[in-house]
């Protein structure tokens, strides 16, 4: 079973790195606080809140399966955010 603490760290690191990358791309393009970048950041924050809430859910029948689904959702949503980030460049 995945360690819950490690899963929370992974969520934080992945989404934090995406947010940081948005700031770097915006700075490189001389577009601080771009609307497109703000949308990606807002989406990353929403995803973070959603995934952390799912990790903290109590009373799920199969905890290991539930955490595996959360990790897969992190991967899927992270890839989508990175694709949007690549469009900023």
Jmol script that loads the backbone (N, CA, C; Angstrom):
load data "model"
ATOM      1  N   UNK A   1       0.842  -1.181   0.000  1.00  0.00           N
ATOM      2  CA  UNK A   1       0.000   0.000   0.000  1.00  0.00           C
ATOM      3  C   UNK A   1       0.882   1.237   0.000  1.00  0.00           C
ATOM      4  N   UNK A   2       0.467   2.230  -0.754  1.00  0.00           N
ATOM      5  CA  UNK A   2       1.216   3.473  -0.835  1.00  0.00           C
ATOM      6  C   UNK A   2       1.169   4.186   0.508  1.00  0.00           C
ATOM      7  N   UNK A   3       2.290   4.730   0.875  1.00  0.00           N
ATOM      8  CA  UNK A   3       2.363   5.498   2.100  1.00  0.00           C
ATOM      9  C   UNK A   3       1.609   6.815   1.887  1.00  0.00           C
ATOM     10  N   UNK A   4       0.682   7.116   2.768  1.00  0.00           N
ATOM     11  CA  UNK A   4      -0.155   8.307   2.625  1.00  0.00           C
ATOM     12  C   UNK A   4       0.698   9.567   2.655  1.00  0.00           C
ATOM     13  N   UNK A   5       1.671   9.608   3.525  1.00  0.00           N
ATOM     14  CA  UNK A   5       2.545  10.783   3.620  1.00  0.00           C
ATOM     15  C   UNK A   5       3.285  11.003   2.299  1.00  0.00           C
ATOM     16  N   UNK A   6       3.783   9.927   1.704  1.00  0.00           N
ATOM     17  CA  UNK A   6       4.487  10.052   0.427  1.00  0.00           C
ATOM     18  C   UNK A   6       3.552  10.515  -0.680  1.00  0.00           C
ATOM     19  N   UNK A   7       2.327  10.026  -0.671  1.00  0.00           N
ATOM     20  CA  UNK A   7       1.355  10.445  -1.679  1.00  0.00           C
ATOM     21  C   UNK A   7       1.055  11.933  -1.538  1.00  0.00           C
ATOM     22  N   UNK A   8       0.883  12.401  -0.317  1.00  0.00           N
ATOM     23  CA  UNK A   8       0.640  13.830  -0.095  1.00  0.00           C
ATOM     24  C   UNK A   8       1.831  14.667  -0.551  1.00  0.00           C
ATOM     25  N   UNK A   9       3.042  14.179  -0.292  1.00  0.00           N
ATOM     26  CA  UNK A   9       4.243  14.884  -0.751  1.00  0.00           C
ATOM     27  C   UNK A   9       4.292  14.921  -2.270  1.00  0.00           C
ATOM     28  N   UNK A  10       3.974  13.804  -2.913  1.00  0.00           N
ATOM     29  CA  UNK A  10       3.973  13.753  -4.373  1.00  0.00           C
ATOM     30  C   UNK A  10       2.979  14.762  -4.952  1.00  0.00           C
ATOM     31  N   UNK A  11       1.790  14.819  -4.370  1.00  0.00           N
ATOM     32  CA  UNK A  11       0.778  15.779  -4.825  1.00  0.00           C
ATOM     33  C   UNK A  11       1.325  17.193  -4.692  1.00  0.00           C
ATOM     34  N   UNK A  12       1.905  17.484  -3.546  1.00  0.00           N
ATOM     35  CA  UNK A  12       2.441  18.823  -3.299  1.00  0.00           C
ATOM     36  C   UNK A  12       3.571  19.164  -4.264  1.00  0.00           C
ATOM     37  N   UNK A  13       4.510  18.230  -4.446  1.00  0.00           N
ATOM     38  CA  UNK A  13       5.655  18.496  -5.311  1.00  0.00           C
ATOM     39  C   UNK A  13       5.246  18.659  -6.774  1.00  0.00           C
ATOM     40  N   UNK A  14       4.415  17.763  -7.264  1.00  0.00           N
ATOM     41  CA  UNK A  14       4.022  17.807  -8.679  1.00  0.00           C
ATOM     42  C   UNK A  14       3.291  19.109  -8.988  1.00  0.00           C
ATOM     43  N   UNK A  15       2.284  19.413  -8.200  1.00  0.00           N
ATOM     44  CA  UNK A  15       1.488  20.606  -8.486  1.00  0.00           C
ATOM     45  C   UNK A  15       2.256  21.881  -8.157  1.00  0.00           C
ATOM     46  N   UNK A  16       3.100  21.833  -7.134  1.00  0.00           N
ATOM     47  CA  UNK A  16       3.946  22.988  -6.822  1.00  0.00           C
ATOM     48  C   UNK A  16       4.937  23.272  -7.937  1.00  0.00           C
ATOM     49  N   UNK A  17       5.513  22.230  -8.498  1.00  0.00           N
ATOM     50  CA  UNK A  17       6.449  22.408  -9.615  1.00  0.00           C
ATOM     51  C   UNK A  17       5.750  22.974 -10.846  1.00  0.00           C
ATOM     52  N   UNK A  18       4.513  22.568 -11.088  1.00  0.00           N
ATOM     53  CA  UNK A  18       3.765  23.099 -12.226  1.00  0.00           C
ATOM     54  C   UNK A  18       3.502  24.590 -12.021  1.00  0.00           C
ATOM     55  N   UNK A  19       3.110  24.970 -10.820  1.00  0.00           N
ATOM     56  CA  UNK A  19       2.862  26.385 -10.529  1.00  0.00           C
ATOM     57  C   UNK A  19       4.147  27.192 -10.697  1.00  0.00           C
ATOM     58  N   UNK A  20       5.247  26.662 -10.194  1.00  0.00           N
ATOM     59  CA  UNK A  20       6.531  27.341 -10.335  1.00  0.00           C
ATOM     60  C   UNK A  20       6.917  27.483 -11.808  1.00  0.00           C
ATOM     61  N   UNK A  21       6.658  26.460 -12.589  1.00  0.00           N
ATOM     62  CA  UNK A  21       6.975  26.500 -14.022  1.00  0.00           C
ATOM     63  C   UNK A  21       6.156  27.569 -14.734  1.00  0.00           C
ATOM     64  N   UNK A  22       4.916  27.766 -14.315  1.00  0.00           N
ATOM     65  CA  UNK A  22       4.086  28.823 -14.916  1.00  0.00           C
ATOM     66  C   UNK A  22       4.738  30.181 -14.685  1.00  0.00           C
ATOM     67  N   UNK A  23       5.191  30.417 -13.455  1.00  0.00           N
ATOM     68  CA  UNK A  23       5.847  31.690 -13.160  1.00  0.00           C
ATOM     69  C   UNK A  23       7.118  31.865 -13.974  1.00  0.00           C
ATOM     70  N   UNK A  24       7.866  30.797 -14.158  1.00  0.00           N
ATOM     71  CA  UNK A  24       9.104  30.872 -14.940  1.00  0.00           C
ATOM     72  C   UNK A  24       8.804  31.174 -16.404  1.00  0.00           C
ATOM     73  N   UNK A  25       7.818  30.488 -16.977  1.00  0.00           N
ATOM     74  CA  UNK A  25       7.457  30.720 -18.381  1.00  0.00           C
ATOM     75  C   UNK A  25       6.932  32.135 -18.558  1.00  0.00           C
ATOM     76  N   UNK A  26       6.089  32.596 -17.649  1.00  0.00           N
ATOM     77  CA  UNK A  26       5.574  33.964 -17.740  1.00  0.00           C
ATOM     78  C   UNK A  26       6.706  34.985 -17.663  1.00  0.00           C
ATOM     79  N   UNK A  27       7.660  34.757 -16.779  1.00  0.00           N
ATOM     80  CA  UNK A  27       8.788  35.679 -16.649  1.00  0.00           C
ATOM     81  C   UNK A  27       9.662  35.644 -17.905  1.00  0.00           C
ATOM     82  N   UNK A  28       9.863  34.470 -18.454  1.00  0.00           N
ATOM     83  CA  UNK A  28      10.692  34.345 -19.660  1.00  0.00           C
ATOM     84  C   UNK A  28      10.039  35.020 -20.859  1.00  0.00           C
ATOM     85  N   UNK A  29       8.714  35.029 -20.888  1.00  0.00           N
ATOM     86  CA  UNK A  29       7.986  35.647 -22.000  1.00  0.00           C
ATOM     87  C   UNK A  29       7.638  37.105 -21.723  1.00  0.00           C
ATOM     88  N   UNK A  30       8.142  37.652 -20.622  1.00  0.00           N
ATOM     89  CA  UNK A  30       7.842  39.032 -20.207  1.00  0.00           C
ATOM     90  C   UNK A  30       6.345  39.282 -20.101  1.00  0.00           C
ATOM     91  N   UNK A  31       5.621  38.298 -19.593  1.00  0.00           N
ATOM     92  CA  UNK A  31       4.181  38.415 -19.384  1.00  0.00           C
ATOM     93  C   UNK A  31       3.850  38.036 -17.940  1.00  0.00           C
ATOM     94  N   UNK A  32       4.291  38.831 -16.975  1.00  0.00           N
ATOM     95  CA  UNK A  32       3.953  38.472 -15.594  1.00  0.00           C
ATOM     96  C   UNK A  32       2.445  38.526 -15.389  1.00  0.00           C
ATOM     97  N   UNK A  33       1.930  37.578 -14.668  1.00  0.00           N
ATOM     98  CA  UNK A  33       0.496  37.511 -14.348  1.00  0.00           C
ATOM     99  C   UNK A  33      -0.381  37.410 -15.590  1.00  0.00           C
ATOM    100  N   UNK A  34       0.003  36.559 -16.532  1.00  0.00           N
ATOM    101  CA  UNK A  34      -0.823  36.357 -17.720  1.00  0.00           C
ATOM    102  C   UNK A  34      -2.102  35.620 -17.345  1.00  0.00           C
ATOM    103  N   UNK A  35      -3.169  35.866 -18.096  1.00  0.00           N
ATOM    104  CA  UNK A  35      -4.453  35.225 -17.821  1.00  0.00           C
ATOM    105  C   UNK A  35      -4.369  33.716 -18.008  1.00  0.00           C
ATOM    106  N   UNK A  36      -3.649  33.285 -19.039  1.00  0.00           N
ATOM    107  CA  UNK A  36      -3.506  31.856 -19.298  1.00  0.00           C
ATOM    108  C   UNK A  36      -2.755  31.181 -18.154  1.00  0.00           C
ATOM    109  N   UNK A  37      -1.698  31.828 -17.684  1.00  0.00           N
ATOM    110  CA  UNK A  37      -0.930  31.291 -16.570  1.00  0.00           C
ATOM    111  C   UNK A  37      -1.759  31.231 -15.298  1.00  0.00           C
ATOM    112  N   UNK A  38      -2.564  32.259 -15.080  1.00  0.00           N
ATOM    113  CA  UNK A  38      -3.421  32.288 -13.890  1.00  0.00           C
ATOM    114  C   UNK A  38      -4.439  31.149 -13.920  1.00  0.00           C
ATOM    115  N   UNK A  39      -4.944  30.829 -15.109  1.00  0.00           N
ATOM    116  CA  UNK A  39      -5.895  29.722 -15.228  1.00  0.00           C
ATOM    117  C   UNK A  39      -5.231  28.394 -14.859  1.00  0.00           C
ATOM    118  N   UNK A  40      -3.997  28.204 -15.308  1.00  0.00           N
ATOM    119  CA  UNK A  40      -3.275  26.969 -14.997  1.00  0.00           C
ATOM    120  C   UNK A  40      -3.010  26.888 -13.497  1.00  0.00           C
ATOM    121  N   UNK A  41      -2.612  28.001 -12.900  1.00  0.00           N
ATOM    122  CA  UNK A  41      -2.344  28.020 -11.462  1.00  0.00           C
ATOM    123  C   UNK A  41      -3.621  27.723 -10.683  1.00  0.00           C
ATOM    124  N   UNK A  42      -4.729  28.351 -11.067  1.00  0.00           N
ATOM    125  CA  UNK A  42      -6.009  28.102 -10.387  1.00  0.00           C
ATOM    126  C   UNK A  42      -6.413  26.635 -10.507  1.00  0.00           C
ATOM    127  N   UNK A  43      -6.210  26.076 -11.680  1.00  0.00           N
ATOM    128  CA  UNK A  43      -6.544  24.669 -11.900  1.00  0.00           C
ATOM    129  C   UNK A  43      -5.653  23.756 -11.048  1.00  0.00           C
ATOM    130  N   UNK A  44      -4.373  24.099 -10.928  1.00  0.00           N
ATOM    131  CA  UNK A  44      -3.461  23.302 -10.110  1.00  0.00           C
ATOM    132  C   UNK A  44      -3.863  23.366  -8.635  1.00  0.00           C
ATOM    133  N   UNK A  45      -4.281  24.529  -8.178  1.00  0.00           N
ATOM    134  CA  UNK A  45      -4.704  24.673  -6.781  1.00  0.00           C
ATOM    135  C   UNK A  45      -5.988  23.888  -6.530  1.00  0.00           C
ATOM    136  N   UNK A  46      -6.929  23.957  -7.470  1.00  0.00           N
ATOM    137  CA  UNK A  46      -8.163  23.167  -7.351  1.00  0.00           C
ATOM    138  C   UNK A  46      -7.858  21.678  -7.301  1.00  0.00           C
ATOM    139  N   UNK A  47      -6.962  21.241  -8.171  1.00  0.00           N
ATOM    140  CA  UNK A  47      -6.572  19.839  -8.215  1.00  0.00           C
ATOM    141  C   UNK A  47      -5.931  19.425  -6.898  1.00  0.00           C
ATOM    142  N   UNK A  48      -5.055  20.275  -6.365  1.00  0.00           N
ATOM    143  CA  UNK A  48      -4.417  19.994  -5.087  1.00  0.00           C
ATOM    144  C   UNK A  48      -5.460  19.803  -3.994  1.00  0.00           C
ATOM    145  N   UNK A  49      -6.379  20.752  -3.885  1.00  0.00           N
ATOM    146  CA  UNK A  49      -7.416  20.670  -2.846  1.00  0.00           C
ATOM    147  C   UNK A  49      -8.256  19.408  -2.996  1.00  0.00           C
ATOM    148  N   UNK A  50      -8.620  19.096  -4.232  1.00  0.00           N
ATOM    149  CA  UNK A  50      -9.450  17.921  -4.506  1.00  0.00           C
ATOM    150  C   UNK A  50      -8.732  16.624  -4.139  1.00  0.00           C
ATOM    151  N   UNK A  51      -7.467  16.513  -4.550  1.00  0.00           N
ATOM    152  CA  UNK A  51      -6.726  15.279  -4.296  1.00  0.00           C
ATOM    153  C   UNK A  51      -6.406  15.099  -2.817  1.00  0.00           C
ATOM    154  N   UNK A  52      -6.060  16.164  -2.125  1.00  0.00           N
ATOM    155  CA  UNK A  52      -5.782  16.057  -0.687  1.00  0.00           C
ATOM    156  C   UNK A  52      -7.053  15.655   0.053  1.00  0.00           C
ATOM    157  N   UNK A  53      -8.196  16.201  -0.360  1.00  0.00           N
ATOM    158  CA  UNK A  53      -9.463  15.812   0.273  1.00  0.00           C
ATOM    159  C   UNK A  53      -9.739  14.327   0.056  1.00  0.00           C
ATOM    160  N   UNK A  54      -9.423  13.830  -1.144  1.00  0.00           N
ATOM    161  CA  UNK A  54      -9.633  12.406  -1.424  1.00  0.00           C
ATOM    162  C   UNK A  54      -8.691  11.525  -0.610  1.00  0.00           C
ATOM    163  N   UNK A  55      -7.457  11.971  -0.434  1.00  0.00           N
ATOM    164  CA  UNK A  55      -6.513  11.196   0.375  1.00  0.00           C
ATOM    165  C   UNK A  55      -6.992  11.129   1.819  1.00  0.00           C
ATOM    166  N   UNK A  56      -7.557  12.211   2.315  1.00  0.00           N
ATOM    167  CA  UNK A  56      -7.989  12.282   3.713  1.00  0.00           C
ATOM    168  C   UNK A  56      -9.359  11.659   3.970  1.00  0.00           C
ATOM    169  N   UNK A  57     -10.024  11.154   2.946  1.00  0.00           N
ATOM    170  CA  UNK A  57     -11.338  10.534   3.135  1.00  0.00           C
ATOM    171  C   UNK A  57     -11.232   9.342   4.066  1.00  0.00           C
ATOM    172  N   UNK A  58     -12.156   9.280   4.961  1.00  0.00           N
ATOM    173  CA  UNK A  58     -12.234   8.141   5.877  1.00  0.00           C
ATOM    174  C   UNK A  58     -13.385   7.248   5.425  1.00  0.00           C
ATOM    175  N   UNK A  59     -13.335   6.019   5.815  1.00  0.00           N
ATOM    176  CA  UNK A  59     -14.448   5.118   5.563  1.00  0.00           C
ATOM    177  C   UNK A  59     -14.543   4.568   4.156  1.00  0.00           C
ATOM    178  N   UNK A  60     -13.465   4.650   3.382  1.00  0.00           N
ATOM    179  CA  UNK A  60     -13.500   4.022   2.068  1.00  0.00           C
ATOM    180  C   UNK A  60     -13.325   2.522   2.269  1.00  0.00           C
ATOM    181  N   UNK A  61     -13.964   1.745   1.427  1.00  0.00           N
ATOM    182  CA  UNK A  61     -13.945   0.292   1.614  1.00  0.00           C
ATOM    183  C   UNK A  61     -12.557  -0.305   1.418  1.00  0.00           C
ATOM    184  N   UNK A  62     -11.927   0.013   0.316  1.00  0.00           N
ATOM    185  CA  UNK A  62     -10.601  -0.532   0.027  1.00  0.00           C
ATOM    186  C   UNK A  62      -9.623   0.635  -0.052  1.00  0.00           C
ATOM    187  N   UNK A  63      -8.941   0.894   1.047  1.00  0.00           N
ATOM    188  CA  UNK A  63      -8.059   2.065   1.157  1.00  0.00           C
ATOM    189  C   UNK A  63      -6.929   2.021   0.128  1.00  0.00           C
ATOM    190  N   UNK A  64      -6.329   0.871  -0.061  1.00  0.00           N
ATOM    191  CA  UNK A  64      -5.214   0.748  -1.006  1.00  0.00           C
ATOM    192  C   UNK A  64      -5.667   1.066  -2.427  1.00  0.00           C
ATOM    193  N   UNK A  65      -6.801   0.549  -2.813  1.00  0.00           N
ATOM    194  CA  UNK A  65      -7.341   0.806  -4.142  1.00  0.00           C
ATOM    195  C   UNK A  65      -7.697   2.284  -4.302  1.00  0.00           C
ATOM    196  N   UNK A  66      -8.250   2.850  -3.260  1.00  0.00           N
ATOM    197  CA  UNK A  66      -8.632   4.268  -3.288  1.00  0.00           C
ATOM    198  C   UNK A  66      -7.397   5.147  -3.493  1.00  0.00           C
ATOM    199  N   UNK A  67      -6.328   4.861  -2.758  1.00  0.00           N
ATOM    200  CA  UNK A  67      -5.110   5.662  -2.880  1.00  0.00           C
ATOM    201  C   UNK A  67      -4.454   5.466  -4.246  1.00  0.00           C
ATOM    202  N   UNK A  68      -4.576   4.266  -4.800  1.00  0.00           N
ATOM    203  CA  UNK A  68      -4.041   4.022  -6.144  1.00  0.00           C
ATOM    204  C   UNK A  68      -4.796   4.867  -7.169  1.00  0.00           C
ATOM    205  N   UNK A  69      -6.110   4.974  -7.006  1.00  0.00           N
ATOM    206  CA  UNK A  69      -6.915   5.803  -7.899  1.00  0.00           C
ATOM    207  C   UNK A  69      -6.537   7.277  -7.772  1.00  0.00           C
ATOM    208  N   UNK A  70      -6.254   7.720  -6.553  1.00  0.00           N
ATOM    209  CA  UNK A  70      -5.843   9.113  -6.341  1.00  0.00           C
ATOM    210  C   UNK A  70      -4.513   9.367  -7.039  1.00  0.00           C
ATOM    211  N   UNK A  71      -3.583   8.424  -6.922  1.00  0.00           N
ATOM    212  CA  UNK A  71      -2.279   8.581  -7.586  1.00  0.00           C
ATOM    213  C   UNK A  71      -2.448   8.622  -9.110  1.00  0.00           C
ATOM    214  N   UNK A  72      -3.318   7.780  -9.656  1.00  0.00           N
ATOM    215  CA  UNK A  72      -3.568   7.783 -11.097  1.00  0.00           C
ATOM    216  C   UNK A  72      -4.215   9.090 -11.532  1.00  0.00           C
ATOM    217  N   UNK A  73      -5.116   9.613 -10.709  1.00  0.00           N
ATOM    218  CA  UNK A  73      -5.750  10.895 -11.022  1.00  0.00           C
ATOM    219  C   UNK A  73      -4.725  12.028 -10.995  1.00  0.00           C
ATOM    220  N   UNK A  74      -3.779  11.977 -10.050  1.00  0.00           N
ATOM    221  CA  UNK A  74      -2.702  12.967 -10.003  1.00  0.00           C
ATOM    222  C   UNK A  74      -1.900  12.930 -11.289  1.00  0.00           C
ATOM    223  N   UNK A  75      -1.581  11.730 -11.746  1.00  0.00           N
ATOM    224  CA  UNK A  75      -0.799  11.588 -12.975  1.00  0.00           C
ATOM    225  C   UNK A  75      -1.568  12.145 -14.176  1.00  0.00           C
ATOM    226  N   UNK A  76      -2.845  11.811 -14.270  1.00  0.00           N
ATOM    227  CA  UNK A  76      -3.661  12.257 -15.400  1.00  0.00           C
ATOM    228  C   UNK A  76      -3.823  13.778 -15.402  1.00  0.00           C
ATOM    229  N   UNK A  77      -4.178  14.330 -14.259  1.00  0.00           N
ATOM    230  CA  UNK A  77      -4.392  15.779 -14.179  1.00  0.00           C
ATOM    231  C   UNK A  77      -3.079  16.537 -14.296  1.00  0.00           C
ATOM    232  N   UNK A  78      -2.001  15.969 -13.764  1.00  0.00           N
ATOM    233  CA  UNK A  78      -0.689  16.596 -13.895  1.00  0.00           C
ATOM    234  C   UNK A  78      -0.258  16.689 -15.349  1.00  0.00           C
ATOM    235  N   UNK A  79      -0.480  15.622 -16.104  1.00  0.00           N
ATOM    236  CA  UNK A  79      -0.138  15.637 -17.534  1.00  0.00           C
ATOM    237  C   UNK A  79      -0.952  16.689 -18.278  1.00  0.00           C
ATOM    238  N   UNK A  80      -2.236  16.806 -17.945  1.00  0.00           N
ATOM    239  CA  UNK A  80      -3.084  17.802 -18.600  1.00  0.00           C
ATOM    240  C   UNK A  80      -2.600  19.215 -18.291  1.00  0.00           C
ATOM    241  N   UNK A  81      -2.213  19.458 -17.053  1.00  0.00           N
ATOM    242  CA  UNK A  81      -1.699  20.780 -16.688  1.00  0.00           C
ATOM    243  C   UNK A  81      -0.378  21.076 -17.399  1.00  0.00           C
ATOM    244  N   UNK A  82       0.462  20.067 -17.528  1.00  0.00           N
ATOM    245  CA  UNK A  82       1.744  20.262 -18.220  1.00  0.00           C
ATOM    246  C   UNK A  82       1.516  20.549 -19.702  1.00  0.00           C
ATOM    247  N   UNK A  83       0.532  19.883 -20.299  1.00  0.00           N
ATOM    248  CA  UNK A  83       0.212  20.175 -21.703  1.00  0.00           C
ATOM    249  C   UNK A  83      -0.239  21.624 -21.855  1.00  0.00           C
ATOM    250  N   UNK A  84      -1.061  22.103 -20.927  1.00  0.00           N
ATOM    251  CA  UNK A  84      -1.488  23.501 -20.972  1.00  0.00           C
ATOM    252  C   UNK A  84      -0.303  24.442 -20.754  1.00  0.00           C
ATOM    253  N   UNK A  85       0.611  24.061 -19.886  1.00  0.00           N
ATOM    254  CA  UNK A  85       1.800  24.853 -19.637  1.00  0.00           C
ATOM    255  C   UNK A  85       2.662  24.941 -20.888  1.00  0.00           C
ATOM    256  N   UNK A  86       2.786  23.828 -21.596  1.00  0.00           N
ATOM    257  CA  UNK A  86       3.592  23.827 -22.826  1.00  0.00           C
ATOM    258  C   UNK A  86       3.004  24.735 -23.890  1.00  0.00           C
ATOM    259  N   UNK A  87       1.706  24.947 -23.857  1.00  0.00           N
ATOM    260  CA  UNK A  87       1.068  25.849 -24.813  1.00  0.00           C
ATOM    261  C   UNK A  87       1.381  27.304 -24.520  1.00  0.00           C
ATOM    262  N   UNK A  88       1.773  27.609 -23.285  1.00  0.00           N
ATOM    263  CA  UNK A  88       2.135  28.986 -22.923  1.00  0.00           C
ATOM    264  C   UNK A  88       3.408  29.432 -23.612  1.00  0.00           C
ATOM    265  N   UNK A  89       4.321  28.497 -23.828  1.00  0.00           N
ATOM    266  CA  UNK A  89       5.638  28.851 -24.367  1.00  0.00           C
ATOM    267  C   UNK A  89       5.569  29.448 -25.730  1.00  0.00           C
TER     268      UNK A  89
END
end "model"
wireframe off; spacefill off
backbone 0.3
color backbone group
